[in-house]
Amino acid sequence: MELDSEEFRNLKNFLDAEAARINNVGFIANDPVQFPRRFERLQDVELVSFLSATIAWGNRKMICNNCEKMLAIMDNDPLDYVMEGAYEELPDGLNIHRTFFARNFKYMLRGFKAIFGKYGSLHDFAAHHGVGDHETPSWRLVELMQGQFGDANGGATDSQCLPTQLANTALKRVNMALRWLVRNDGIVDMGVWNTIKPSQLFIPLDVHVGDTARELGLVTRRANDRRTVMELTAILRQMRPDDPVVYDFALFGIGIGDKYLAPMVE
């Protein structure tokens, strides 16, 4: 980013104001974050965060409708449903969201059952493996989860559930789930984890965030990939070292206008 000190300061002030405007309780009702917020038990929050984030692509109204569908399938009792293995009764071809089917859903739940059975929670799994000590905690967490999920599924991988090209993926959906779990300002995000600090999070890079970041001159690369995530997050850390991904609210909100407060659209 080629900005002089005054331009940088002005841009920071603008993004601070937009983040404060958009990071409010009115955001919750039309966003998938509403679903994990319904629960208090840590494992329920973790499950619903990752499941909701996994299908958080496409039309926002459809995303939220299909998150409701997943919760209904689990009888609104996610942890018990997973630990009892009730998902095995689902037909593989049951559609849950676009190209995400029951076979993908079952793949994820087998993995979570294995993690919860051995470690108690995903947080404790991450803590046990020192994820918070890693330079890129979210990518390290996915690498570790891939091992557990693969073992629980006969060695298979499923890129619908966890990205497999970790060298290149922006890891948008996982970075979003971790924003919900780690940030702790008491407004939208839940802050139920402490094994990763807010300062260690990476921006959930989607089309809206990427386009807005380029329009503002924060990044120039056209690809929404891992390298762009690294570059953009590094700049945001200059603005807010303790909480760089608070600017996700600003960049996403600017990208879609104020539609998050209106009926949800693409």
Salt bridges, closest charged atoms under 4 A:
ASP16 OD2 - LYS12 NZ 2.65
ASP16 OD1 - ARG240 NH2 3.08
GLU18 OE1 - ARG21 NH2 2.82
ASP31 OD1 - ARG60 NH2 3.13
ASP44 OD2 - ARG41 NE 2.84
GLU68 OE2 - ARG38 NH2 2.71
ASP77 OD1 - ARG41 NH2 3.06
ASP80 OD1 - ARG41 NH1 3.90
GLU88 OE2 - ARG110 NE 2.79
ASP92 OD1 - LYS106 NZ 2.66
ASP124 OD1 - HIS123 ND1 3.12
GLU143 OE1 - ARG140 NH1 2.87
ASP185 OD2 - ARG183 NH2 2.73
ASP189 OD1 - ARG179 NH2 2.89
ASP189 OD2 - ARG183 NH1 2.73
ASP211 OD1 - ARG214 NH1 3.53
ASP225 OD1 - ARG221 NH1 2.63
GLU231 OE2 - ARG227 NE 3.09
ASP243 OD2 - ARG183 NH2 2.80
ASP248 OD2 - ARG179 NH1 2.68
ASP258 OD1 - ARG21 NH1 2.87
